[in-house]
Amino acid sequence: MLRGFYTAASGMITQQRHQEALSNNIANANTPGFKADQSSSRAFPELFMQQMGSKNILAKNSAKLRQQKPIGSLHTGVYVQEMVPNHHQGDLKETQAATDLAIIQSDVPDETGSLFFTVQNEAGEQRYTRNGNFTVDAQGFLVTNEGYDVLDESLNRIQTNGSDFTVAADGELEADGQRLGIAYVPDVNELTKEGNNLFRGDAGEVPAEARFRVRQGVLERSNVDELQAMTQMMESYRMFETNQRVLKAYDENMGKAVSEIGRLG
């Protein structure tokens, strides 16, 4: 019976993690370039049960066991295996702001490949993002809203000398010839999601066969489907309640076993 406790409890923990991922998706539904998290669940190893044998004390060979009979399989619960971001490109939103940029990719050589802006975090490390909601700091450098430097193709800071600048479709700033540092990741599933809409991982130069363009005055929206996320949240909540009722039933049965069956002796 105690195994039933563990199975129901693992189901509740799994649904709680689903709820956390869905809540975070909904909270970032209006965050430019945000990639929704998708959680995948996996069952613990399934046990195959057989009737336990017992020693035949009447037999000459006391080690001989009775033939074991199969009883059936037993599931031991479920857990969240991993959280995988959905890198599908979000819809575009016109803003008319010169500091807002969006990468529109039409063709890449790898099915799981994608393009990103290259930025530098506070520790001086390279990170990648699809959030092109940039701004210009007091020194005239292009930065993210969190203050991270946007890098060019040579991994240098980009000097715009103000918010009045023009970016060509290939990412080149027409004022000084700097080009945005567009990075290519062949397999986005190898990236690690960090806070502030950043990804960590290995990236390289854009392949010659890749087709993309940079649009100024446009932002890529979050790819969160709010209606679908709300529906999944309700389903997850009902599954949590179901496991909760099972856990309560086990608890009541254990209470009877202790308080009532114990008195029969």
Buried (B, 14 or more C-beta within 10 A) or exposed (E): EEEBBBBBBBBBBBBEBBBBBBEBBBEBBEBBBBBBBBBEBEEEEEEEEEEEEEEEEEEEEEEEEEEEEEEEEEEEBBEBEEBBBBBEBBEEBEBEBBBBBBBBBEEBEEEEBBBBBBBBBEEEEBBBBBBBBBBBEEEBBBBBEBEBBBBBBEEEBBBBEEEEBEBEEEBBBEBEEBBBBBBBBBEBEEBEBEEBBBBBBEBEEBEEEBEBEBBBBBBBBBBBBEEEBEEBBEEBBEBBEBBBEBBEEBEEEBEEEEEEEEEEE
